[in-house]
Amino acid sequence: MSPATSLDELIHRADLDGLVRWIDSLTSAQDWEGLLQARDRARHAVHTGRQLWPAATLAEYRLALWAPAEWAAKVLDEESGRFSIGPLTEVAAQHHTYADLAAVVPPGPKLGFVAHERALRGEAIPAEAPNPLEIPFEVQPWEPSYALATYSDEGLDAPAPPLPPASSFRHVEIHRRAATVDDTSVTLAVRQLFDTWTAASNGRVDVVCVEGSAEMAVGALGVRHPGLAELPAANALAWLAWAGASGGALGRRRGAATGRFATWWLLAALGDVLDEWPVQPGELHALADDLRWYWWDSGEPALGWAVQLAVEDPGEGYAWAISAHDAA
């Protein structure tokens, strides 16, 4: 039985298990043309009522991850990767350089996201590269070492940044709840950063702004005996970027480039400079350093996906608290 006939039979029977084994075999043999053909056949099967999109998605993922640049480029389009565990621009950036992909991917947003993902991995990106995010490709000295995902045939590994040590927390008692302040820009920026947690998973996000201190902002969330650990600005930004890149418990990962952009946008909202976007990196650096950042807890164990940050602006007298949680 020829390979084409075998593929025909698997498609006809809508045999997903068989198609997964077929794709595994093609990947091991580095038969990229055959893998692309399997993707195309599985994708087109939907027109005959056969729901084989998981096989098409797996084939696209393997091409982006393992195939040479000229084959990976064939799935860096607007139609591919819709159901993959992460954006194929991030998947492809793991093993391919920007220079190699730029030679075969048309200029546009997809190539721009590849450029940002590769910059986060240390590659120098030329100034003429497409830049859909309008932030510098090069990681600035004041930024954190961003937590990057690792893709493999087994799936995705994207660990969170480390929590502050228990010894760094100071515990306070909130005697009165501060009056909240309506800060639409920051609230919207926070909700956009955690959008996948709430829209595609089971997450909940609360954010408040108060006129007062960080502990008063946490108290406005209803926490009466919080513990607060002060964080360097870079550590807090690392947590925000990790959350913005993540899909939470059940959502599709958005990628490190998107997480970094969402963090810059939130920082600009905290500094009330969104009207100046794109904001100069030096201005955002000054904003990040002028703010005081805290991780807070309520004495309960952290389960699932969680981000509990408080931000204080001593110069303006305002503070914000963020509570984001998701679970499978």
Phi, psi and omega in degrees: 000127183285156178304321181296319178295318179299317178296318177304315182293318179298319178294315182300320182277355186052047185270090183295318180299317179294322179293323176298316178296323179297314180294321175302316181295317179296321179296314180299324181277357184055039178269081187289326177295317178295325180293320177294322178296319178297320177299312183297317182293319180293322180294317183286343181296341180298333180289346177254012178087004180267120183272083184250021181299330177298325178290319178298318180296318179296318180296318177298317180300315181294322178296315180295324186279316193245335187286155174302162188305320184294334176271321177301325182299333183290345177249007176264063179229183186282344184265337188268155172078012184299328183247012181286165185288346177200168181296135182294340174296323177285320178300311182295328182291346182293320186239001182238142176279160175298318183301317180293317182287326180297336180286343186230350178257130180298146176302139181160186184302319181300314178294326178296319177293322174302317181300315179294319179295320179290325177298321178294340178263009171099002180279138175283124184256133180294149184298333183277001179297144177299140186227080182292342184268346177059030171236157183299143174294315185290130176293129184282154181302332182273353180279163178282173166277101189295141177285118183255149179279152173241122179259145178210179177295339180274347180134223192232135174237118182220074184294149178283159173299161180288147175283156175297149177294150182303327183292346184271356183274140168246137185258136182231161176243127181269116183270334179213149180274127180287151175289135181278155179244138179282110179235085186297320184297313181291318180301314180294319180296320177295315182293326176292322179297321181261019188304317182293326179300322185267326185274329185242004180218204184256019190286159174226137180231128174236139177218136179227153173236137178227161169269103185156211188262173179298318180295328176292325177294317177296320177299327179292343173280353180100008179270123186266331182229064184284156166252137181235134175239121181290140182242145165299150182305319183298323179295318179296318179295325178297320178295316180297316181294321177300316180294318180294332178279334188280156171263008185071208185288320190233348184278168179279133178300142181263341177104152183296325180297317179293321178298319178294316178300314181298327178290317176298319181296317179295319179298319177295324178293319178298326179271002179057043180236023179298331179294344180262008184298137001284132184278141179295139181305322180297324179292320178292326176300314180297320178298312182300321182283332179287333179279156173250132187245142182220146163261134180239154171220165182248014181084003179260150180295142178279121181239143178066219181264128183211138170226120181231092184241149170231144183229134183234133176250093184298326182293324182262344178083020179244159177212154180231150174228139181238131173232113181231127181220145176213150180211153181289000000 
